[in-house]
């Protein structure tokens, strides 16, 4: 067998296995008996919707050479404000040297800025730059435009219910995130737009 044919066979075999795994995973029934059966349907629909929503804004950034990790860093810095390099590395679950490399590339593009703390020059703070904020704003604008088009497809009689459900969902998420007993990542500097 030629090398190209072997590679093609392996590639097809991998695609089939991945497809089968994904299809089987999607059809596995939840084992919890205490949950409302609608919850799993809502979760699946919400996950699919958010994935598409995220892709719309991220695609443009990826075409401009911004990686998903860099995008994540920009979102974190926008949400939490300046952050010590060591904390950024912890949040990303990478070494400080890896975080430094990421930040180096982002700083070269003008997306972030670094400063040293005058009292302890070993501490390097990273913050999002105006260009980074602008880039995130462009991505949000694309997402907002898409959501306006999506909402325009929905029957107008359902809009009040959707608005109410979204407000309830946001309130519940904020309550869960700020609950002292919650194990979810907290946002101490929650901003309201």
RAWO-V548164 format. One line per field, one symbol per residue. phi: phi as a letter, one per 30 degrees, with the letter a starting at -180 (. if undefined). A space follows every 10 residues. Layout:
# RAWO-V548164
phi = ???
This chain:
# RAWO-V548164
phi = .ddddddddd ddeddddded ddddddcddd cdccddeded ddddddeddd dddddedded dddcicdddd dddedddddc idbdeddedd ddibdddddd dddedddedi dbbcbcdedb dddcccbdce dddddddddd dddddddddd dddceedcdd dddddddddd dddddddcde ddcdedcdce ccc
